[in-house]
Structures are given as structure tokens and as C-alpha cells.
Amino acid sequence: MIRGLGRHDNCNYQLSKHKRTCTHNAPAAREFAIREHFSRNWQGTGFKAQLTAPDKATAIKFKRYLDEFGGVTSEVLISGPDTREGNDDVYTVGKEEVQAFWKVMMAKYGNENAYNRQLINAFKHGPEPEIIIVVDKLLTGFDAPRNTVLYVCRSLKEHTLLQAIARVNRLWEGKDFGYVVDYYGVIQELDEAMDLYASLPDFDQDEVSGALADIADVTGQVPQKHSELLDVFKGVKNKLDEEEYERVLADEELRQKFYEKLCGFHRTLGVALSSSRFLRETPEKKIKRYKDDLAFFMKLRAAVKKRYAEEIDYKEYEAKVQKLVDTHVTANELCKITELVSIFEREKFKAEVEIVVRIPNTL
């Protein structure tokens, strides 16, 4: 977890480790994974992502693959190719592709300044592109608070690494964390980068204390957050009776505790469901339980707010919560609890009611 790498950088970080070698011959599976990760967890929330490429030709290939897969929008922001004799760009693998790309961009935008300005403004303020692909540009000194996810597919060291990570560390409504998905292994370089940072004259130990944590440290909190939420309703006798849940929450103090615990649970679960490791290592039955309970308590929250004429402002989290529910929570199939019985057959009806009451707690 990165916290406060600079005086204005006071969001938190979740680190997801997906170390793979990113080369010109890397399979499109990586780009597909990026597309899936972003679309499942961030698309439609207003948050954006930045994808770092090792060179211009690879950046263009990244976009081509993302376009072929579809589902997310992206743009490439690079500097123009330098064809002067002796310049490295002349000998870069894929130079023809880079030059062809640049020619298209200049035809579209007119000049390099307009190309830079329009793409940056669109990324910062518009709905598209959702992912911006860069090599060196925007890795330092770029302030786009909606930029939340950094996909790293190139070598970054020392100051450049810290600056790149800081790109997803700007405050924004509903943004609890910046996410770094490391496909290259740059996090191994972070200790050296932090040593460099510590050597600066205005270094503050509090700013970097507990700076980095694996995403697993957060996903490991899901069971505890879940238990804390369920514990709010330990006094509910019939776990199938939604009305009883609402009555219990007549107590304002308990109601506020419910809102707090629900908020903590959905935020932690949201992080967990974006982790392939969590999905792989957690039993499917347990994941389904988490999802179903989230759906139930979100519905309960809405009912309680209406019942007690409350207006709780969760606006800053609504988009992410809705994304979580839409993506990961589905309606359960109908479960037949009792046989159909007429209410006029008093003895049979009474017997069926007793069956329902005796059903073990499911929450």
C-alpha cells in the first residue's frame, strides 16, 4: 500500500502482482487480461487507467490488440518519431508502424501540440479514452485524479518509478485506492526507489510508513468485514424475515453502525473481486455467499433509508457499488421452501409456517 508519496498524494494503493515478461513477442493474452480487468472492475465508474509500454511500437500493438478485443476504449500518447541520422528511433523495431501511426495522428490533429492537448483533455475530462497507453509521456508531472489503475509493462526505476506510481495517487470522489498491476516486476525495484526518496532533504518518515502492501493484505480482511456486518444483526431471530431486520434498525445508533460496516464490507469485497488470486483461492461457495449477502444488505439499506426517511449521502461511492453489484451479483434462482397450501386449511397452513420458523439461519 502506497500512502502519501508526496504532500498532495494521500490516497492508498493496492498492489496486484502479475509478473510477466513484456516484449514484442508477448502474447495478446496480457492485453486481453488488462481488458477484462478494467471492464469488470472499473468501466462505467468514471475512473480511468494508464498502461505503460516499453517502446512506441509496443504501445501501438497494445492498442491494436485492445481494439480487436473490443469492450474498452484506448488511445496512444507518444512523442513523434525522430528520423534524424544517428537517432535511436531510426533503428527501433517496428519503426515503419510508428511512422505510419504518427502520420495518421498528425492528419487527424494537425500538429503534435494539438494531439497532446486533445488526448490529455479527453482522458482527464471526457468519458473516453478509458485507458491511455504511454511510453515516457505522462509518467511524471501528470495530474489526472480519475486515473486510478496503472498497468506496468516496462522497466521503471527510482524517481521514475515513484512518479509513475504517483500518477494514480490523486484524490477523487469515491477513490479509496490507487491500483498498480505489475506485469514487469518493477515492485522489486521499489525498495531502492524508497531509499532514494528517504535521502531527500525534506523526507518525512510518516509519509512512507507502511507505504506498500500486497493486495492480498486487503483481500484477507474480507472474512472479518463480513463477520462485523453480520454481527450488527445478531439479535435477529428469523434470518428470513426482512421486516425484522428493518425493525432492528429503528435504533439510530445501530443503523449508523450498519451503514459503516456495510460500507467497509463492500469496499473490501470490491478490491477482493478484482484479484485473480482471491477468486482462485477462495471457495466458490464462499464467494457466492459474500455476493449474495452484499446484494441483500444493499437492498436492506435502501429499504431502511426509505422507512426512516433518511437521506444518507453515498454519492461518491454509488458508481463503484453499482458496478460491483452489476458485475458480480446475480439474482438467485427460486428456492421452494414449502409446498403450496391454502390459507383456509388452517392446520396445514399452521404446519407450513412452523417449518419456515424452524429453518436454520442462513445469514
Backbone torsions as a table, in degrees:
resi	resn	phi	psi	omega
1	MET	NA	122.8	176.8
2	ILE	-96.5	126.7	-179.8
3	ARG	-130.4	120.4	172.4
4	GLY	60.4	58.7	176.6
5	LEU	-69.4	-16.3	175.9
6	GLY	-143.4	172.9	-175.0
7	ARG	-63.7	-25.4	-179.0
8	HIS	-105.0	4.0	-176.4
9	ASP	-103.7	83.0	-173.6
10	ASN	-122.5	36.0	165.5
11	CYS	-91.9	179.2	176.0
12	ASN	-109.3	165.9	179.6
13	TYR	-121.5	143.9	166.1
14	GLN	-114.5	133.9	-178.1
15	LEU	-108.1	124.7	175.7
16	SER	-112.9	123.1	-175.9
17	LYS	-98.2	114.1	175.5
18	HIS	-131.6	60.4	-172.3
19	LYS	-66.0	120.7	173.3
20	ARG	-144.3	159.7	178.4
21	THR	-82.2	126.4	-180.0
22	CYS	-103.6	103.2	179.4
23	THR	-130.7	179.8	178.6
24	HIS	-62.8	-25.7	-177.1
25	ASN	-98.1	6.4	-180.0
26	ALA	-61.5	139.1	-177.4
27	PRO	-68.4	156.2	179.9
28	ALA	-68.1	-6.1	178.4
29	ALA	-58.3	-33.7	178.9
30	ARG	-64.4	-46.6	179.8
31	GLU	-64.0	-37.5	177.6
32	PHE	-64.8	-39.8	178.6
33	ALA	-63.7	-40.2	177.6
34	ILE	-63.7	-45.1	179.0
35	ARG	-59.7	-44.7	-179.8
36	GLU	-65.6	-44.1	-178.8
37	HIS	-61.4	-45.9	-178.1
38	PHE	-69.5	-46.1	-175.7
39	SER	-66.0	-35.0	-178.6
40	ARG	-76.4	-30.8	-171.5
41	ASN	-111.1	-23.2	-171.3
42	TRP	-128.4	-24.7	-175.1
43	GLN	-60.8	132.5	179.5
44	GLY	87.8	-2.7	179.9
45	THR	-93.4	-11.1	-176.7
46	GLY	94.2	-8.5	179.3
47	PHE	-87.2	154.9	-176.7
48	LYS	-122.0	173.2	-179.8
49	ALA	-137.6	155.5	178.8
50	GLN	-124.3	131.5	-179.1
51	LEU	-117.4	121.1	-178.4
52	THR	-96.0	131.9	179.2
53	ALA	-113.5	153.6	-178.6
54	PRO	-72.5	-23.0	179.5
55	ASP	-160.1	173.2	-174.5
56	LYS	-65.0	-42.1	-179.0
57	ALA	-62.3	-41.5	178.7
58	THR	-67.6	-36.9	177.0
59	ALA	-58.4	-42.8	179.3
60	ILE	-66.3	-38.5	177.4
61	LYS	-65.1	-39.6	176.7
62	PHE	-54.7	-48.2	-178.7
63	LYS	-65.1	-40.6	-179.2
64	ARG	-60.2	-43.3	178.4
65	TYR	-65.0	-44.5	179.6
66	LEU	-61.5	-38.9	177.7
67	ASP	-66.2	-38.9	180.0
68	GLU	-66.4	-39.5	178.0
69	PHE	-71.3	-33.8	179.6
70	GLY	73.8	175.2	175.5
71	GLY	95.1	-22.8	176.2
72	VAL	-135.4	152.3	178.6
73	THR	-103.5	142.8	-178.8
74	SER	-147.5	159.0	174.7
75	GLU	-141.0	152.9	177.3
76	VAL	-103.7	129.4	177.0
77	LEU	-121.6	105.4	-179.4
78	ILE	-133.8	169.0	173.6
79	SER	-84.4	161.5	-178.2
80	GLY	-69.6	150.7	177.9
81	PRO	-68.5	140.4	178.5
82	ASP	-104.9	111.3	-175.8
83	THR	-97.3	14.6	178.8
84	ARG	-66.5	147.5	-179.7
85	GLU	-57.4	130.2	177.7
86	GLY	90.0	-7.7	179.2
87	ASN	-80.8	142.8	-175.7
88	ASP	-60.4	-30.6	-178.2
89	ASP	-57.6	-28.8	-178.1
90	VAL	-63.8	-31.6	-174.3
91	TYR	-103.9	6.8	-179.1
92	THR	-69.4	136.9	175.3
93	VAL	-61.2	131.9	179.9
94	GLY	82.4	22.6	-175.3
95	LYS	-62.5	-35.0	-179.8
96	GLU	-64.1	-39.2	179.5
97	GLU	-65.6	-40.2	178.6
98	VAL	-64.6	-43.9	-179.7
99	GLN	-65.7	-38.6	178.1
100	ALA	-65.4	-41.5	178.3
101	PHE	-61.9	-44.8	-177.7
102	TRP	-63.9	-37.9	179.0
103	LYS	-61.9	-41.1	178.1
104	VAL	-64.9	-42.7	-179.0
105	MET	-64.3	-42.3	-179.6
106	MET	-68.2	-33.5	176.1
107	ALA	-66.8	-34.3	-177.9
108	LYS	-79.4	-43.0	-172.6
109	TYR	-104.6	-16.9	177.1
110	GLY	98.5	-47.6	179.3
111	ASN	-156.8	171.5	-174.3
112	GLU	-66.9	-37.8	179.5
113	ASN	-61.9	-43.9	179.4
114	ALA	-66.0	-39.0	177.3
115	TYR	-59.6	-49.2	178.8
116	ASN	-62.1	-49.5	-174.5
117	ARG	-62.8	-47.2	-175.7
118	GLN	-68.9	-39.8	178.8
119	LEU	-68.3	-41.6	179.3
120	ILE	-64.5	-43.9	178.6
121	ASN	-63.5	-39.6	179.0
122	ALA	-64.7	-41.4	-179.8
123	PHE	-67.3	-40.7	-176.9
124	LYS	-76.0	-35.1	-169.7
125	HIS	-121.0	-19.4	-176.5
126	GLY	-101.5	173.5	178.5
127	PRO	-73.1	-24.2	-179.3
128	GLU	-134.4	148.9	2.1
129	PRO	-77.2	153.0	177.0
130	GLU	-81.1	-32.2	178.8
131	ILE	-125.0	130.5	175.9
132	ILE	-111.3	130.3	-174.6
133	ILE	-103.7	125.8	-174.8
134	VAL	-134.1	164.9	171.9
135	VAL	-111.6	-69.8	176.5
136	ASP	-113.1	-32.8	-178.8
137	LYS	-60.1	145.3	174.1
138	LEU	69.0	5.8	177.1
139	LEU	-81.7	-18.9	177.2
140	THR	-133.9	142.9	174.0
141	GLY	66.9	19.6	-177.7
142	PHE	-106.3	121.4	-175.8
143	ASP	-112.1	101.5	176.6
144	ALA	-135.7	91.7	-173.1
145	PRO	-55.8	-28.6	-179.9
146	ARG	-74.0	-12.5	179.0
147	ASN	-71.1	109.9	-169.1
148	THR	-117.0	-27.7	-175.9
149	VAL	-120.6	131.2	176.0
150	LEU	-115.6	114.2	175.0
151	TYR	-95.3	114.9	-174.2
152	VAL	-99.5	118.0	178.4
153	CYS	-131.1	37.4	177.9
154	ARG	-158.9	165.9	178.8
155	SER	-74.4	131.8	175.1
156	LEU	-136.1	136.4	-178.0
157	LYS	-137.9	153.8	171.4
158	GLU	47.4	-125.6	-174.2
159	HIS	-58.5	-40.3	-178.9
160	THR	-64.2	-38.1	178.4
161	LEU	-64.1	-47.0	179.3
162	LEU	-61.9	-42.1	-179.4
163	GLN	-66.8	-39.6	179.9
164	ALA	-64.3	-43.9	178.7
165	ILE	-63.1	-36.9	-179.0
166	ALA	-65.7	-16.7	179.8
167	ARG	-62.4	-29.3	179.9
168	VAL	-103.6	22.5	-175.6
169	ASN	-113.2	22.8	179.8
170	ARG	-95.3	144.1	-179.9
171	LEU	-66.5	142.2	174.5
172	TRP	-156.8	151.3	-178.8
173	GLU	-54.4	125.2	178.0
174	GLY	80.2	5.0	-177.1
175	LYS	-99.4	109.5	179.6
176	ASP	-94.0	-32.8	-175.1
177	PHE	-137.8	154.7	163.3
178	GLY	-100.8	143.0	-175.2
179	TYR	-114.1	131.8	176.0
180	VAL	-116.5	115.4	176.5
181	VAL	-105.0	108.9	-169.2
182	ASP	-97.5	105.6	177.1
183	TYR	-94.3	-6.2	-173.0
184	TYR	-110.0	-28.1	-176.9
185	GLY	100.7	21.8	-175.9
186	VAL	-70.8	-20.6	-178.6
187	ILE	-62.6	-22.9	175.6
188	GLN	-64.9	-21.9	-179.8
189	GLU	-89.0	-3.3	-171.6
190	LEU	-68.3	-35.7	179.5
191	ASP	-57.9	-43.9	178.4
192	GLU	-64.3	-39.6	178.9
193	ALA	-65.3	-39.6	179.6
194	MET	-68.7	-34.2	175.5
195	ASP	-62.6	-39.4	177.9
196	LEU	-64.0	-42.9	179.4
197	TYR	-62.8	-38.6	-178.0
198	ALA	-68.2	-20.7	-179.1
199	SER	-82.4	-7.2	-179.5
200	LEU	-69.6	148.6	-176.8
201	PRO	-58.8	-36.9	-176.3
202	ASP	-98.8	25.3	179.9
203	PHE	-60.5	134.7	178.2
204	ASP	-124.2	115.4	-177.0
205	GLN	-57.3	-35.6	-178.8
206	ASP	-63.2	-27.8	-177.2
207	GLU	-69.9	-27.6	-175.4
208	VAL	-115.6	1.8	179.1
209	SER	-62.5	124.6	-178.0
210	GLY	65.0	36.6	-171.4
211	ALA	-67.3	-33.1	-171.5
212	LEU	-128.0	135.5	174.4
213	ALA	-147.8	143.6	176.1
214	ASP	-66.2	150.2	178.8
215	ILE	-59.0	-25.3	179.1
216	ALA	-62.3	-28.1	178.3
217	ASP	-64.5	-30.8	178.4
218	VAL	-84.0	-45.0	-178.9
219	THR	-62.5	-26.9	177.8
220	GLY	-66.9	-13.7	-180.0
221	GLN	-86.0	-8.8	-175.6
222	VAL	-57.0	-49.9	-179.6
223	PRO	-57.1	-40.7	-179.7
224	GLN	-66.8	-44.3	178.8
225	LYS	-62.8	-37.2	178.6
226	HIS	-65.2	-46.2	-179.9
227	SER	-63.1	-40.0	179.2
228	GLU	-63.1	-36.5	178.0
229	LEU	-68.4	-46.2	-179.9
230	LEU	-64.1	-32.0	-177.3
231	ASP	-65.1	-23.1	176.9
232	VAL	-60.2	-29.2	-174.1
233	PHE	-111.1	28.0	-179.4
234	LYS	-64.0	-19.4	179.1
235	GLY	-84.9	-5.9	179.6
236	VAL	-76.3	123.9	-177.1
237	LYS	-84.4	-46.6	-179.3
238	ASN	-101.9	102.7	-175.4
239	LYS	-70.3	-6.5	178.0
240	LEU	-96.5	-4.1	-175.2
241	ASP	-98.4	98.9	-179.6
242	GLU	-63.9	-32.0	179.3
243	GLU	-61.5	-37.3	179.8
244	GLU	-67.3	-36.9	175.9
245	TYR	-59.9	-43.8	-178.7
246	GLU	-65.7	-39.7	179.7
247	ARG	-66.0	-39.3	178.2
248	VAL	-59.3	-34.9	-177.3
249	LEU	-82.9	11.8	173.5
250	ALA	-65.0	-27.7	177.1
251	ASP	-72.0	118.7	-173.4
252	GLU	-62.9	-40.2	-179.4
253	GLU	-63.7	-42.4	178.5
254	LEU	-67.2	-35.1	179.6
255	ARG	-64.1	-42.3	178.5
256	GLN	-65.5	-36.2	177.1
257	LYS	-64.8	-39.2	177.7
258	PHE	-60.9	-46.9	179.6
259	TYR	-59.6	-42.4	-178.4
260	GLU	-64.9	-46.2	-178.0
261	LYS	-69.8	-35.7	177.7
262	LEU	-65.6	-42.1	178.7
263	CYS	-60.9	-45.1	179.7
264	GLY	-64.1	-38.9	-179.2
265	PHE	-67.5	-46.9	-175.5
266	HIS	-69.9	-32.2	178.3
267	ARG	-68.2	-43.5	-179.7
268	THR	-68.7	-42.0	179.0
269	LEU	-65.2	-35.8	178.0
270	GLY	-60.6	-41.9	176.4
271	VAL	-64.4	-44.2	-176.9
272	ALA	-62.5	-41.9	-177.1
273	LEU	-71.9	-10.1	174.4
274	SER	-92.1	-0.1	-177.6
275	SER	-102.7	119.5	178.2
276	SER	-63.5	-32.9	179.5
277	ARG	-65.0	-43.9	178.5
278	PHE	-61.8	-45.5	-179.6
279	LEU	-65.3	-32.2	-178.4
280	ARG	-78.0	-37.7	-172.0
281	GLU	-95.3	-16.1	-179.8
282	THR	-92.0	130.4	179.5
283	PRO	-54.3	140.2	-177.8
284	GLU	-57.9	-36.8	179.9
285	LYS	-63.6	-38.9	179.5
286	LYS	-68.8	-41.3	177.9
287	ILE	-61.5	-42.4	179.3
288	LYS	-62.2	-38.4	178.4
289	ARG	-62.0	-45.1	178.9
290	TYR	-60.2	-45.6	-178.3
291	LYS	-64.3	-45.2	-178.7
292	ASP	-64.0	-41.1	179.5
293	ASP	-66.9	-37.4	177.0
294	LEU	-60.5	-46.5	179.5
295	ALA	-61.0	-42.8	-179.4
296	PHE	-62.5	-47.9	-176.1
297	PHE	-74.8	-27.0	173.1
298	MET	-66.6	-40.8	176.9
299	LYS	-64.9	-40.3	178.8
300	LEU	-64.0	-41.6	179.1
301	ARG	-58.2	-44.2	179.8
302	ALA	-63.1	-42.1	-179.4
303	ALA	-66.2	-40.2	-178.6
304	VAL	-68.6	-41.2	177.9
305	LYS	-58.6	-40.4	179.9
306	LYS	-71.5	-42.8	-176.5
307	ARG	-63.1	-40.6	-176.8
308	TYR	-104.0	20.3	172.8
309	ALA	50.8	47.8	-179.9
310	GLU	-103.5	153.5	172.5
311	GLU	-129.3	86.3	178.2
312	ILE	-86.7	129.7	-177.6
313	ASP	-88.5	99.0	175.0
314	TYR	-111.9	24.3	-175.1
315	LYS	-54.3	-41.2	-174.9
316	GLU	-66.2	-19.1	-179.5
317	TYR	-108.3	-8.0	-171.9
318	GLU	-58.7	-43.5	-177.2
319	ALA	-61.7	-44.8	-179.1
320	LYS	-69.2	-38.8	178.3
321	VAL	-63.5	-45.7	-179.8
322	GLN	-61.9	-39.1	177.1
323	LYS	-61.7	-42.8	-179.9
324	LEU	-62.2	-45.9	-179.4
325	VAL	-66.8	-45.8	-178.3
326	ASP	-63.2	-38.5	-174.7
327	THR	-82.4	-41.0	-168.5
328	HIS	-111.0	-14.2	-176.6
329	VAL	-112.6	123.6	178.3
330	THR	-119.7	158.6	179.8
331	ALA	-67.5	139.1	177.7
332	ASN	-77.5	153.4	174.3
333	GLU	-72.3	156.3	-178.2
334	LEU	-65.4	137.7	178.7
335	CYS	-117.1	120.6	-177.4
336	LYS	-80.0	114.4	-176.9
337	ILE	-89.1	-42.9	-179.5
338	THR	-136.4	165.1	174.5
339	GLU	-75.4	153.6	177.9
340	LEU	-65.4	131.6	-179.5
341	VAL	-144.8	142.5	179.9
342	SER	-74.8	139.5	179.0
343	ILE	-69.9	-13.9	179.9
344	PHE	-84.4	-13.0	174.0
345	GLU	-91.9	85.1	-166.7
346	ARG	-57.1	-45.1	-177.4
347	GLU	-65.4	-45.3	179.2
348	LYS	-64.5	-40.9	-179.9
349	PHE	-63.5	-42.4	179.2
350	LYS	-62.9	-39.3	-179.6
351	ALA	-64.6	-40.1	179.5
352	GLU	-67.8	-37.3	177.5
353	VAL	-62.4	-40.5	179.1
354	GLU	-64.2	-33.8	177.7
355	ILE	-62.6	-44.8	-179.9
356	VAL	-61.5	-43.5	-178.3
357	VAL	-62.9	-33.6	-176.1
358	ARG	-82.6	-7.5	-178.2
359	ILE	-62.7	131.0	-179.4
360	PRO	-58.2	152.0	177.6
361	ASN	-59.5	138.5	-179.7
362	THR	-109.7	-1.6	180.0
363	LEU	-114.8	NA	NA
